[in-house]
Amino acid sequence: MLVTKQNLTSTDMNELKATGIAERIVVSSSKAPLTSRDFQNDTSIVEVGNARFGAEKIVIVAGPCSVEGREQLLETARAAKRLGVSLLRGGVFKPRTSPYEFQGLGEAGLKLLAEAREETGLPVVTEVLEPQKVDLVAKYSDMLQIGTRNVQNFALLRAVGKSRTPVILKRGMMTTIDEWLQAAEYILLEGNQNVVLCERGIRTFERATRNTLDLAAVPILRKATHLPVMVDPSHATGSRELITPMAKAAIAAGADALMIETHPTPETALSDSQQQLDLTEFADLMKELDVIAKAVGRSVR
């Protein structure tokens, strides 16, 4: 039983305990008590296929920004499998700033992700944009992603909470850590405990990078919440040259997982071409991540 009433007296507590209806009583003053270490001190392990977010091994999620076609996706999936990636990512419903930009393949893209999973054995994750599409996306994918623009879409958060499918919850562009944890609370409150928080940069006055990667959020979250923490250096920096140093820094800061965008030919990509590594660059990154992970007592494959 979770008690959030801050002025609960010792008499109230004793009476509650005497009823015998609760195995454990947790008193929390947090606005997001289910996410807090008051409620659960040990880091949660979120299992997706063979991947275990929050365990010693750092989970690598990789793939193209958008699913553009069968050959593009399968080539990426095969390389990801060979290089030790744990999950394949790919966008099929794309929330683009401009309505004239590529919007994704929709259900056809979901079917391609399922085909890639069938061939490689890699679980797949993709973004869902609407509560009405949660069941459809969950039918084809092993993990759902809530993107930055939907972190406070409360109807969508409740819907993925009811689905029980594991969820990556990205930080909003202008979302504080407290607001982010309260967004996660919506999902947990509906019964879905399988939530991974993803830092993907926030909007500041700095224009040298696409966003400002808040790596301080990683140790702050590790102290505040039992939920696993992921970092997405691709969206955070918007620059392929910055992905490797920021990915290594994220591991050093304590991240449990990384999300990296990779594409066979980034220069031809239909979305975010400037922030996707080609497959050779991605292979080099994985080698470098091995070294950093071992230095902090962890592994990436």
Secondary structure in CASP SS format (residue, H / E / C, confidence):
PFRMAT SS
TARGET T0000
AUTHOR 0000-0000-0000
METHOD secondary structure of the structure
MODEL  1
M C 1.00
L E 1.00
V E 1.00
T C 1.00
K C 1.00
Q C 1.00
N C 1.00
L C 1.00
T C 1.00
S H 1.00
T H 1.00
D H 1.00
M H 1.00
N H 1.00
E H 1.00
L H 1.00
K H 1.00
A H 1.00
T C 1.00
G C 1.00
I C 1.00
A C 1.00
E C 1.00
R C 1.00
I C 1.00
V E 1.00
V E 1.00
S C 1.00
S C 1.00
S C 1.00
K C 1.00
A C 1.00
P H 1.00
L H 1.00
T H 1.00
S E 1.00
R C 1.00
D C 1.00
F C 1.00
Q C 1.00
N C 1.00
D C 1.00
T C 1.00
S C 1.00
I C 1.00
V E 1.00
E E 1.00
V E 1.00
G C 1.00
N C 1.00
A E 1.00
R E 1.00
F E 1.00
G C 1.00
A C 1.00
E C 1.00
K E 1.00
I C 1.00
V E 1.00
I E 1.00
V E 1.00
A E 1.00
G E 1.00
P C 1.00
C C 1.00
S E 1.00
V C 1.00
E C 1.00
G C 1.00
R H 1.00
E H 1.00
Q H 1.00
L H 1.00
L H 1.00
E H 1.00
T H 1.00
A H 1.00
R H 1.00
A H 1.00
A H 1.00
K H 1.00
R H 1.00
L C 1.00
G C 1.00
V C 1.00
S C 1.00
L E 1.00
L E 1.00
R E 1.00
G C 1.00
G E 1.00
V C 1.00
F C 1.00
K C 1.00
P C 1.00
R C 1.00
T C 1.00
S C 1.00
P C 1.00
Y C 1.00
E C 1.00
F C 1.00
Q C 1.00
G C 1.00
L C 1.00
G C 1.00
E H 1.00
A H 1.00
G H 1.00
L H 1.00
K H 1.00
L H 1.00
L H 1.00
A H 1.00
E H 1.00
A H 1.00
R H 1.00
E H 1.00
E H 1.00
T H 1.00
G C 1.00
L C 1.00
P C 1.00
V E 1.00
V E 1.00
T E 1.00
E E 1.00
V C 1.00
L C 1.00
E C 1.00
P H 1.00
Q H 1.00
K H 1.00
V H 1.00
D H 1.00
L H 1.00
V H 1.00
A H 1.00
K H 1.00
Y H 1.00
S C 1.00
D C 1.00
M E 1.00
L E 1.00
Q E 1.00
I E 1.00
G C 1.00
T H 1.00
R H 1.00
N H 1.00
V C 1.00
Q C 1.00
N C 1.00
F H 1.00
A H 1.00
L H 1.00
L H 1.00
R H 1.00
A H 1.00
V H 1.00
G H 1.00
K H 1.00
S H 1.00
R C 1.00
T C 1.00
P C 1.00
V E 1.00
I E 1.00
L E 1.00
K E 1.00
R C 1.00
G C 1.00
M C 1.00
M C 1.00
T C 1.00
T C 1.00
I H 1.00
D H 1.00
E H 1.00
W H 1.00
L H 1.00
Q H 1.00
A H 1.00
A H 1.00
E H 1.00
Y H 1.00
I H 1.00
L H 1.00
L H 1.00
E C 1.00
G C 1.00
N C 1.00
Q C 1.00
N C 1.00
V E 1.00
V E 1.00
L E 1.00
C E 1.00
E E 1.00
R C 1.00
G C 1.00
I E 1.00
R C 1.00
T C 1.00
F C 1.00
E C 1.00
R C 1.00
A C 1.00
T C 1.00
R C 1.00
N C 1.00
T E 1.00
L C 1.00
D C 1.00
L C 1.00
A C 1.00
A H 1.00
V H 1.00
P H 1.00
I H 1.00
L H 1.00
R H 1.00
K H 1.00
A H 1.00
T E 1.00
H C 1.00
L C 1.00
P C 1.00
V E 1.00
M E 1.00
V E 1.00
D C 1.00
P H 1.00
S H 1.00
H H 1.00
A H 1.00
T H 1.00
G C 1.00
S C 1.00
R H 1.00
E H 1.00
L H 1.00
I H 1.00
T H 1.00
P H 1.00
M H 1.00
A H 1.00
K H 1.00
A H 1.00
A H 1.00
I H 1.00
A H 1.00
A H 1.00
G C 1.00
A C 1.00
D C 1.00
A E 1.00
L E 1.00
M E 1.00
I E 1.00
E E 1.00
T E 1.00
H C 1.00
P C 1.00
T C 1.00
P H 1.00
E H 1.00
T H 1.00
A C 1.00
L C 1.00
S C 1.00
D C 1.00
S H 1.00
Q H 1.00
Q H 1.00
Q C 1.00
L E 1.00
D C 1.00
L H 1.00
T H 1.00
E H 1.00
F H 1.00
A H 1.00
D H 1.00
L H 1.00
M H 1.00
K H 1.00
E H 1.00
L H 1.00
D H 1.00
V H 1.00
I H 1.00
A H 1.00
K H 1.00
A H 1.00
V C 1.00
G C 1.00
R C 1.00
S E 1.00
V C 1.00
R C 1.00
END
